[in-house]
Amino acid sequence: MSTTLSADTRVPAISSAGRLRSGIVLATLLTCQLMIILDITVMNVALPRIRTDLHFSATNLSWVMNAYTLVFGGLLLLGGRAGDLFGRRNLFIAGTALFTLASLAGGLAPSATWLLIARVVQGIGGAMAGPSTLALLTTTFSETKARMRVLALFSGMSSAGFAIGLIVGGLLTEWLSWRSALFINVPFGLAVVVLALRYLPEAARQPARLDLPGAVTATGGVAALVYGFISAASHGWSDAGTDIWLTVGAALIAAFLTIEARTAQPLLPLRLFADRNRAAAYANMFLGPMAGMSMFFFLTQYLQEVRGLSALATGFAFMPTALMMFTMIRLIPRLLPRFGPKPVTVIGTLLMASGLVLLTRLTVDSTYFPMLFIAMILMGSGIGLAFSPLNVIIMSSVAPTEAGAAGGALQTLQQTGASLGLAILVTIFGTAARDAGGSAHHALVSGITAAFAGAVVIAALTFVVALTFRSTRSAG
């Protein structure tokens, strides 16, 4: 009797321990991803105070953001493949530790140069940890439904992190200091490292060599393109430096693709694009951030400069977008098996485009309720539905040996798309604002609505790509 009871009670105990371990692994990986994404936007609302404290010039202030995104975007492909070859767990832990230490150094920065160096090192750490995060999720949660659920959560963290960053940045800047926006990474980063050392499994390393020519051309090409996009946003598309950097970037990417097609062990296996659904998902992972993420940049200016909101109020103004993103990602694991990726992404892109169309109607006197509130609901719902399935589509059928490369490509396209989109739309914004005349607020709003009109065109392209998805009830 006692033996039977002991045997009966041991099974749920083991099952419960397994679920707890899986939950800790999931929380560890998602926390790291959220930290990496937050650092793209968390500093936005703090920029005016950083400029005052560290004596940045108006032209150099943008490098507080660009120093991070340039290095992060340029090294993602290399980080993804390095994780495949040298161990994803090791690279994840090392990248997170480096990111955490750089956050501490940035928060202590006594000068502008110190802060920019810290942001560069943060970008290196993020590029090491980011692709390994996605690959570890894919290989750790191998059962189909579990993988679909965790990839949808990962996508939601990636998308909603942009909105959450503004909220967190507003809270910390208003209540404490801009330095706290960097210091907050330290306890979470330390927790991630400790938990990863204890609970994170290590996938088998792949017996291969690093594609060094591919690594050099890919990293240099992406970095040159991102820098060119940043230059275009600052100096316009007619600037000679912009043209040079974009030309160099395009040439290096062309060389990279040639190398990848010929090498036996490529940094980015081109066969990843052979599947129609995965290729379309990669395309929309590039186009989607071009259209959707510009909303945060332009509405932050509108709410603070035109409507006079504080940093804290501006952050909370984006709450509907974040909430709708999280709501949609909870539905994705149920919607994809039932309907497949095509109707979900088509509806999502339509909702996003509708939100952007509404934002083209902004005026100096527009109020938060109902106009901006409805637009943010539409944008949050649209981004959640349109882009949360993309991680599932791309990663669900990738071989474990190529999970890091697939994740690196995904995040590289997302980051490069966001940079290119912002450069294009900021150029449209600047041209329209200069031609508008009238008051400063009128010129600002004219530029913002013109930029949103450009975003509508890009959103329409995402809709067209979504129509090419293969009709299937499988996410793969």
N, C-alpha and C positions, 0 to 999 in steps of 0.2 A: 504494500500500500504506500509506504513512505517512498519507496524507489520510484513508483509510478508517478506520484505527485512531483517528485524532484525532476523527473524527465519531462513531465508536462510543462513545468514552469520554466525550464531552461530555454525552450524554443522561443516564446515571446521575448525573453530577456535578450537573446541573441539578435532577434529581429529588431527590437527596439534600439539596441546598441548600433546596429547597422544603419538604421534610419537616422540616428543622432549623428553618426560619423558623416553620412552623406550630406546631412543638413549643414554641418560645420564646414565641410569642403565647399559646398555651394555658397554659403555666406562669405567664406574667405575669398573666393574667386570674384564674386560679384562686388564685394567691398573694394577690392583692388581696381576693378574696372570703373567703378563709380568715382574713385579718387582721381584716376587718370583723366576721365572726361570732365569732372568738375573743374579741374585746373585749366581747362580751355576757357571757361566762362566766369569762374568764381572771382577773378580779378577785375572783371569789366567795370563793375560799379565802384570799385576802389581806386580806379585810375586817377581821378582828380586829386585824391589825398596822397597817393604815391608821388605824383608829380610835385606836390608842394613839399613833402617831407624829404625827398631825395634829389630835388632840383633837376628833374628831367626837363628837357626842352619839349616844345609842343610836337616837333617832328620825331623826336626819339622815344616819346612815350609809348607809341604803338609797339615798340620792341619788347615791352613787358609781356605782351601776348605773342608776338611773332617769334621771339627767341625760343619759346616752348614749341609752338606749332611747327616751325620750320624743321627743327631737329627731330621732333617726334614723327612727323610725316616722312622725312627723308630716310629714317632708319627702320621703319616698320617691316619692310620686306626682309631686310637682313636679320632683324630680330626674330621674325617668324621661322626662317630657315635655320638659324643658329639654335633655336630651341629644339627643332627636329634632330639636329646632329649632336648637340652637346648635353641634352637633357632639359626637358621643359620645366620640370620642378626646380632644378638648379637655377635656370635662367630667370624663372618667375621670382624666386626668392631674392636673387642678386639684384634684379631690376627693381623690385619693390623696396629693398633696403636702400639702394642708391637714390631712388625717388624720395624716400622718407628723409634721408640725410640732407639732400638738396633742398627739401622744403624747410627743414630747420635752418639751414644756412641762409635761405632767402628771407625767412622771417626775421633773422638777425642782421640783415644787410644794412651797413652804415652808409652805403653809397649806391649810385645808379649802376655802376659797373659791376659791383658785387652782386646785386640783384639779377642782372642780366646773365651773369655766369651761372648763378644758381638755377635760373630758368632753363638754360641750355642743358645742364646736368639733369634736371627733372625730365627734360625731353628724352635724353638718352635712357634713363631708367624706365620711363613709360614705354619706349619702343622695345625694350628688352622684355618687360612684363606683359604688355598688352596682347601680342599674338599668342604667347604661351597660355595666357588666361583662357582664351577661346579654345585653343587646342586641348587644354586639360579638361575643360568642360565637356568637349566632344568625346574624348577617350574615356573619361571617368564615368559619365552617364551614357552607357552604350545601348541600353534598352530604348526602343523607338519612342515610346510615349514620354519617358523621363527625359530623353535627349531633346525632344521637341519642346517640352516645358521649360527646361533650363536655358535653351537657346532663345526662347521667347523672352524669358526674364533678362537674359544678357542684353538682348536688343532693346528692351525697355529701359534698362539701366543706361545704355549708351545714348538713347534718344532723350529720355527725361532728365538725364544728367545735365544737359544744357540749361534747362529751365531751373532745375534744383540749384545749379551753380549760382544763378542770379539771386535766388532767394537766400541761399546761405551767405553769399557775398554781401548782400544788403544787410542781413542781420549782424554779421560779424563786424562790418565796417561801421555800422551805425552804433552798435552797443560797445564794441571794444576798439579795434584798430584794424587797419588794412593788413598788418602783420599777422593777425590771427587767422586770416584766410589761408596762410601758408602753414602756420603752426598747427592748425586742426588736422593736417595730414599726419602729424607725427604719432599721436597715440593710435590712430587707426592703422597706419603703416606698420608700427611695431607689433600690433595685434595680428595683422595679416602674416607677418614674417614668423612669429611664434607659432601660430596655428598651422601655417604651411609646413613648418619643420616637423610638427607633431602628427598631422593628419593627412597631408597631401600625398597621394600616391605618385610614383614615378613611372612613366611609360618607358618601354624599352627604347634605347637610343638606336638610331638608324646607322648602319655601317656605310658611311659615305664620306665624301670630302666636300668642303665648302666651295661653292662656285665663286671664286674670288673675282674673276672678270665680270661676272654677272652682278656680284655684290657692289663692285665699284661703280659700274654704269647705272645700276638701279638706284643706289643711294644718291649718287651725284645727279642723276636725271631728275628724280623726284624732288631733291633739295633745290635744284636750279629752277624747276617749274614753280614750286611753292614760293621761292624767293621772287621769281618773276611776277607771280600773281600779287604778292604783297607789294612789290614795286609799282605794279599797275594801279593798285588801290591808292597808293600814296602819290604817284607822279603822273598817272594817266597812261593810256595805251600807246601814245605817240612818243613817249620817252625812249631815248636810245638805249639806256640801260635795261629797261623792261624788255625791249626787243631782243637784246643780246642774251639775257638770261633765259627767255622763253625759247629762243633758237637753240641755245646750248642744251637746255633741258630736253627739247624734242629730239635733238640729235642723239643724246645719250640714251633716251628711252628706245629709240629705233635700234641703236647698237645693242642694247640690252635684249630686246626681243629677238634679234638675229642670233645672239649668243645662246639664248634659252632654247631656240629651235634646233641648235646644233650640238649642244653639250649633252653628255650622257646623264649627268646628275644636276639638273638645273635648279637654280634658286627658286624659280617660279615655273613649275611644270605647266606648259601651255595646254595640256590635255584637260586642265581644270575648266577650260572654257568650251570644251567639246559638247557638254550637255546643254541643250537649249535653255532649259529653265535656269540653270546655274549661270550661264552667260548673261541672260536677261537680268538676273538678280544682281550680278556684278555691275551691269550698266546702270541700274536704278540705285545701287549703293553709291555710285558716283554722282548721278543726277539729283537724287533726292536731297542730300545736304546742300547742294547748290541752291535749291529753291527754298527749302524749309528752314534752314538754320539762320538765314538772313533775317528772319522775323525777329529774333532775339536782339540782333545788333541794332536794327532800325527802330524797333519799338522802345528799346531802352532809351535812345536819344529822344524820341517823341515824348515819352512819359516824363522824363526829367527836364528837358529843355522847353517843351511847349506847354505841358500840363503842370509843370512845377512840382512833381512828386519827389519825395526824398529817395535816397538809395534803398531804404528799408521798404517803403511803399512800392517802389518799382519792382523789387524782388517779389513781393507778395502778389503783385498784379499778374505775374505769370503762373500763379498757382492753378488756375483752371486748365492750362495747357499740360502741366505736369500730372495733374489728377486724371485727365482724360487719357494721357499716354499710359499710365499705370492701369487704368481700367481696361483699355484695349489689349494690353499684353496679357492680362488674365484671361481674356477670351480667345486669344490666338491658338493655344493648344487644343481648344474645342472646335474652332472654326476650320483650321487647316485640314484635319482628317476628314471632316464632313464635306467641305466645299472645294478644297484644293486651293492653291495659291492665287489662281487667276482672279476669281471674283473678289477675294479679300483685298488684293492689291489694287484692283480697278476701283473699287469703292473707296479705298483709302486715298488714292491719288485724286479722285474727284472731290472728296471732302477737303483735302489740303488745298487744291486749286480754288475751291469755293471760298475758303478762308482768306486766301491771298487776294481774290477778286474783291472781297468785302474791304480789305485793307487799302485797296486803291481808292476807296471813297473817303479816306481820312481828310479832315479839314482842321484848321486851327481850333475850331470850336467843338470838335467831336468829343463826346463824353465816354467814359469807360463803360457805363451801362446805357444802352444794350450793345452798342456797336462793337467795341473792343472785346467785350466779354464773349459775345457770340463768335467773333473771329477766332479767339483763343480756343474756344470749345471745338470749333471746326478743325483748327490746325492740330490740336492735341489728338483728336480722334483720327484725323487723316494720317498724321505721321505714325501713330501707333499701329494702324491697320496696314498702311502701305509699306512700312519698312521693317517692322518686327518680323514678318515672315521671311525676309531676305536672308537673315542669319541661318534660319532653319533650312531654307532651300540650298544655300551654299554649303553648309557644313554637314548636313544630315547624311549625305552619301559619299563624303570624302573618305578615302582610305586613311587609316590611322597614321601611316608613314608620311602623309602629305597634309595633315591637319594644320601644322604650324604654318606651312607655306600658304595654304588656303586662307587661314585667318589673317596672316600678314597682308595678303593681297586685298582682302575685304577691308581692313582698316586703313590701308594705304589709299584705296579708292575713295573711301569715306572722307578721309582727311584732306586729300587733294581736291576732291569735289567741293568741299566746304570752302577751301581757300580760293579756288577759282571762281566759285559762285559769288563770294563776297567781293572779290576784285572786280568782276563784271558789274555787279549791282552797285557798288560804291562809285564806279566810274559813271554809270547812268545817273546815280544820285547827284554827283558833283556837277555834271553837265546841266541837269534840269534845275538844280538850285541856283547856279550862276545865271541861267537864262530867265529865271522866274521874276526877278525884281521884287519890289514891294518890301515889306518888313522882313526882319530876319526870321521870324517865326513862319511867315508865309513862304519864304524861300526854302526853309528847312522842310516844311510839309510837302511842298511841290517836289523836292528831290526825293523824299521818302516814298510818295505815291508813285513816282516814275519808277523807282527801284522795285516796288512791289509789282508793278505792271510787267517788268522784266522777269520777275520771279514767277508770274503766272505763265509766261511762255515756257519757262523751264519745267514747271509743273505739268504743263500739257505734254511735254516730251516724256515725262515719267509715265503718264497715262498711256501714251502710244506704246512704250516698251512693255507696260503691264499687259497690254492686249496680246502680246506675242507669247505669253506664258502658255505652256502646254496644258490643256484642260485635263486635270487629273485630281484624284482625291488623295494623292500621296504627296507629302511635302518634299520628297526627294527629287 
